[in-house]
Amino acid sequence: MAKIYLIDVTNRDGVQTAKLGLSKLAKTMINMYLNEMGVYQSEFGFPTTRHESRYLRANLRLAEMGVLQPIHLSGWIRATAEDVERTYKMVPGIKHLNVSISTSDQMIDGKFQGRKSREDILQMALEAVEAAKAHGAETIGVNAEDASRTDIDFLVRFASLAKEHGAARFRYCDTLGYDNPHTIYDACKRLAQEVGMPIEIHCHEDLGMAIANSVAGAMGIIDGGQDAYINTTLNGIGERAGNADLVAVVLAMRKSKGLAKKYKFGTPIHLSKAWKICKYASYAFGVPIPINQPGVGANAFAHASGIHADGVLKDPHNYELYSYEELGRGEPELVETGREICSGEYGGISGFRHVMGKVEIDFTHGDDLDRILELVRYANVLAQKPLVADELRFIAKYPDIATELLTLTPLVEPVE
């Protein structure tokens, strides 16, 4: 039986959200949390973007060290041979790539302004796949941007040619959230049946159906006999109205009527990590979790109505499809209301010793303390907010990696 795999794109699509962003340390922490949760792949950034290169190489080093394992780390680039060449000059160790190009007539006419035809689109994508193969890429995904507004016969041809040239997956992008569960089911099932390769689904929330469309698309792919790869983001953060929320997708596949019996994940998903990762993403992005967010919202397990309260006290299953413990919720959270010492870009030795002691890290040698303090100062400069305990532990444990993440080198010669 074909399976479902999760590809989280927070560190690629999420950070493209207008008015939002993440530090390189925060992006790394998200990769760590995704790995703990059991997500198959993180689309961890843009290997042709100079300010990403140190971060990308540092995370690949963490993978080599066994820290970021078994999660796959994939880069996103435009589907051009030039972007592939630039990728392997800037991030030579990258093993997984998604190459993306617009495919709809709307995009060909309205974005490319008539400078490209369908045949040009095919040629560019296939040249990119061939170039990535020549550089030793282990998996290559070919993305059809605006697939939901693309002629399905052209998509079948595009995906078939991509497969022939060595692509491992074809990504169906509902770029504008145009699909509905019926249309995406039909399209994805046909692609799976006629192309005979795994299909990714990338859904947006413009019409409020990203989660439903992701689930329906995955059902169509599996019913068509192929593995399905669902793209998600943490807390649904993404361009415009956002993307399919990671936790909501997992809950839907596991808890919706009859789905879990037929449609199964290909890797163990540790839903107990949900609360931690969603809280961190909220803090790092500076975007509160909506009160009604499935699973992790403040009201997800709150009951006020007399009938509901009575029913849930008698048996939680009366008014709750799943328990808060399943999502890693329920432990009390301490809020400091008195004296508080924080990490900061202007912090000193005494305050830093106190902060690190609270996260159970002690320093034997003064040189180690000085070095980690300096790194934490730089991390605070970039984050512009106090670091959380896991970030402090990460810096103390992997100071060389942290140095890479905190180093930016602007105004240098461009890569040729």
Secondary structure, 3 states (H helix, E strand, C coil): CCCEEEEECCCCCHHHCCCCCCCHHHHHHHHHHHHHHCCCEEEEECCCCHHHHHHHHHHHHHHHCCCCCCCEEEEEEECCHHHHHHHHHHCCCCCEEEEEEECCHHHHHHCCCCCCCHHHHHHHHHHHHHHHHHCCCCEEEEEEECHHHCCHHHHHHHHHHHHHCCCCEEEEEECCCCCCHHHHHHHHHHHHHHHCCCEEEEEECCCCCHHHHHHHHHHHHHHCCCCEEEEEEHHHCCCCCCECEHHHHHHHHHHCCCHHHHCCECCCCCHHHHHHHHHHHHHHHCCCCCCCCCCCCCCCCCCCCHHHHHHHHHCHHHCCCCCHHHHCCCCCCCCCCCCCCCCCCCCCHHHHHHHHHHCCCCCCCHHHHHHHHHHHHHHHHHHCCCCCHHHHHHHHHCHHHHHHHCCCCCCCCCCC
